[in-house]
Amino acid sequence: MNIVYASDNNFADVLKVSVLSLLRNTEGTQKIRIWVIDNEISEIKKEELRELVAEFPNATLTFIQLTTQIFNTNINLDRGSVSSYDRLLVGSLLPVEVERVIYLDSDIMIQGSVTDLYYMDISDKVVAAVTDIFNETYKKLLNIPIEHSMFNPGVMLIDLVKWRTLHLEERLLKQLEYFEGNPLQGDLGLLNSLLYDCYYELNPKYNMMTAFYDFAYKEMLHFKKPSQYYSDSCLEQAKKEVVIRHFTTSISSIRPWYAQSSVSGVEKWNDYMKELGIEKSPYNEKQSRRVVRTLLQTPLRKAVLNILSFVQLHIRPMVINYQRKR
C-alpha cells in the first residue's frame, strides 16, 4: 500500500502526527510504503520521521526531494502553501511501478484502516475523493459545468496508470499557466478544473472535514450554497464511522495543533502530540477572525453566517478573478 504526503518544514510536526495515526490504524500484516514529497523539510525533522516509522516493521519511509524549479508560473497563493501544489507532480515523482496511491494532506488524522479505500474499485475514474462544498459561482470561474460537483483533494485515491496515460501532470501545469498562477481555491481549484468529470465520489467518512462538525447541516448549505451535496443522514452516519478526519481551516474553530483549539477531534490529536513530545503552537489570530469566531457563538450567529455567505458567494470570487485579470 502506497501513501504519499507533501509537506514543508512548517507542517513537519503536523505531518508526524498524521503518520503516527496512519501507522496505528493500519493492520500489522499490511505493508505500507510512505512517500513524502519534501519541500525543504529540515534534516532534524526528517530524522524524527524516520525514527518514528522505524518503530513499525510493516512500514517504510522515502523522502522525495524537489531539487529543481518545477513551476514555470509564479504561484500567487489563494489558500494553503506552495507545497500543496507538489501533489500535482505525483505521477512523475513516484517510481513507475507505483500504480496506485492514497494522497493525504498533512492536517489529517487517521481513525480507521484505509485498506478498503486503497483497494477500492473506482471503475474508469482517475481519482476517488469526497465531494466538497462549493457553489455555482466558483464553478463558473473554474470553467466547471454547473451540473458537476467539486471534490476536496486532501484525500485522494489516485490511479497513477490513468494519471500518467492522460498526461495529467503536463495538463495541470498548463492549466496553472492559464490561470496565471492564481486559480480560485489554489491547487484545489486547479485539480477540479481538469478532473471534475473523472473523479469517483467517496463516502464522506473518508474525508470528514471540519465544516461537518462546526455547522449544522442547514447552516452549512446556507453558508456555502452548493448546488448538490450529501444528505444530512449520510453525513451523520459518516460521523459514526469516521476513517479519516481532516482538520480543514474553518472560520468557526481553531486547528488542533494550536494551544487554543477546542475543535471536534482535538482530544485524540492531543494524545498523539503528547506521545510524540510535540508542544502546541500559539495561535496568532487576526483580530477580524477572532471577532467573527466570537460572534458565531452569540445570538448573532445567523446574521453573521448570512454576511459570510454573501462574501463567499460574491465578494471572494470577484476579488480573485479581478487579481487574475490585472
WOLINDA-V353296 format. One record per residue. N is the residue number from 0. NEAR is the number of other ideal C-beta (glycine too) atoms within 8 Angstrom. D_LAST is the distance of its C-alpha to the last C-alpha in whole Angstrom. Layout:
BEGIN
N,NEAR,D_LAST / N,NEAR,D_LAST
END
This chain:
BEGIN
0,11,45 / 1,10,42 / 2,13,39 / 3,15,36 / 4,15,34 / 5,12,31 / 6,15,31 / 7,11,30 / 8,9,32 / 9,5,31 / 10,12,32 / 11,15,35 / 12,10,38 / 13,11,36 / 14,13,36 / 15,14,40 / 16,15,41 / 17,15,39 / 18,13,41 / 19,12,44 / 20,13,44 / 21,14,44 / 22,12,47 / 23,7,49 / 24,10,48 / 25,14,49 / 26,6,52 / 27,5,54 / 28,4,55 / 29,10,51 / 30,6,50 / 31,13,46 / 32,11,44 / 33,14,41 / 34,14,38 / 35,15,36 / 36,16,33 / 37,11,33 / 38,11,30 / 39,6,31 / 40,12,34 / 41,8,37 / 42,5,40 / 43,6,42 / 44,12,40 / 45,12,40 / 46,8,44 / 47,10,44 / 48,14,43 / 49,9,45 / 50,8,48 / 51,12,47 / 52,13,47 / 53,6,50 / 54,5,52 / 55,8,52 / 56,3,54 / 57,9,52 / 58,11,48 / 59,7,47 / 60,9,43 / 61,8,41 / 62,8,38 / 63,10,36 / 64,5,34 / 65,9,31 / 66,3,32 / 67,4,29 / 68,4,25 / 69,6,24 / 70,10,21 / 71,5,19 / 72,8,15 / 73,5,14 / 74,10,15 / 75,8,13 / 76,8,16 / 77,10,15 / 78,7,19 / 79,6,22 / 80,8,22 / 81,9,22 / 82,11,25 / 83,11,25 / 84,12,23 / 85,11,26 / 86,13,28 / 87,12,26 / 88,10,28 / 89,15,31 / 90,10,33 / 91,6,33 / 92,8,34 / 93,13,37 / 94,4,40 / 95,5,40 / 96,4,43 / 97,11,41 / 98,6,41 / 99,10,40 / 100,13,38 / 101,14,37 / 102,13,34 / 103,13,34 / 104,10,32 / 105,11,33 / 106,11,33 / 107,14,36 / 108,13,40 / 109,14,42 / 110,10,45 / 111,9,46 / 112,9,47 / 113,16,44 / 114,10,47 / 115,7,47 / 116,12,43 / 117,10,43 / 118,5,46 / 119,8,44 / 120,3,44 / 121,9,41 / 122,5,42 / 123,3,39 / 124,11,36 / 125,11,34 / 126,16,34 / 127,12,35 / 128,15,33 / 129,13,34 / 130,12,31 / 131,10,29 / 132,8,28 / 133,9,25 / 134,11,24 / 135,8,23 / 136,9,20 / 137,14,19 / 138,14,21 / 139,9,19 / 140,10,16 / 141,13,17 / 142,5,19 / 143,12,22 / 144,7,25 / 145,8,26 / 146,4,30 / 147,9,29 / 148,11,29 / 149,14,27 / 150,16,28 / 151,14,28 / 152,13,28 / 153,12,30 / 154,17,33 / 155,12,33 / 156,16,36 / 157,12,35 / 158,12,37 / 159,13,36 / 160,8,38 / 161,9,36 / 162,14,33 / 163,11,34 / 164,6,35 / 165,8,32 / 166,7,30 / 167,12,28 / 168,13,27 / 169,7,26 / 170,10,24 / 171,12,22 / 172,12,21 / 173,8,20 / 174,12,18 / 175,15,16 / 176,10,15 / 177,6,14 / 178,13,12 / 179,8,10 / 180,10,13 / 181,10,11 / 182,13,14 / 183,11,15 / 184,11,18 / 185,12,17 / 186,12,20 / 187,12,22 / 188,14,19 / 189,15,19 / 190,12,23 / 191,14,24 / 192,13,21 / 193,10,24 / 194,12,27 / 195,13,27 / 196,6,30 / 197,8,32 / 198,12,33 / 199,10,36 / 200,9,36 / 201,12,38 / 202,7,40 / 203,13,38 / 204,10,41 / 205,11,39 / 206,12,36 / 207,12,37 / 208,11,33 / 209,14,34 / 210,11,33 / 211,12,36 / 212,11,38 / 213,10,36 / 214,10,36 / 215,5,38 / 216,8,38 / 217,6,37 / 218,9,35 / 219,12,33 / 220,10,32 / 221,10,32 / 222,11,29 / 223,12,27 / 224,11,28 / 225,10,29 / 226,9,30 / 227,4,33 / 228,8,34 / 229,7,37 / 230,6,40 / 231,6,41 / 232,6,44 / 233,10,43 / 234,12,41 / 235,8,44 / 236,9,46 / 237,14,43 / 238,10,43 / 239,6,47 / 240,8,46 / 241,11,43 / 242,11,43 / 243,16,40 / 244,10,38 / 245,14,34 / 246,12,33 / 247,10,30 / 248,5,28 / 249,9,29 / 250,7,28 / 251,7,32 / 252,12,34 / 253,11,34 / 254,11,34 / 255,11,37 / 256,12,37 / 257,11,36 / 258,7,39 / 259,7,39 / 260,13,38 / 261,6,40 / 262,14,38 / 263,7,40 / 264,11,42 / 265,10,41 / 266,6,45 / 267,9,45 / 268,13,42 / 269,9,44 / 270,8,47 / 271,12,46 / 272,12,44 / 273,8,47 / 274,7,49 / 275,11,47 / 276,4,47 / 277,10,43 / 278,4,43 / 279,9,40 / 280,7,37 / 281,6,36 / 282,9,34 / 283,3,31 / 284,9,30 / 285,5,27 / 286,6,29 / 287,6,27 / 288,9,28 / 289,9,31 / 290,8,32 / 291,11,30 / 292,13,32 / 293,8,35 / 294,10,35 / 295,11,35 / 296,6,38 / 297,7,40 / 298,3,40 / 299,7,37 / 300,10,36 / 301,6,35 / 302,7,33 / 303,11,31 / 304,12,30 / 305,9,30 / 306,8,27 / 307,11,26 / 308,12,26 / 309,9,24 / 310,9,21 / 311,12,21 / 312,10,21 / 313,9,19 / 314,9,17 / 315,8,16 / 316,12,14 / 317,8,12 / 318,8,11 / 319,12,10 / 320,10,9 / 321,8,6 / 322,9,5 / 323,9,6 / 324,5,4 / 325,4,0
END
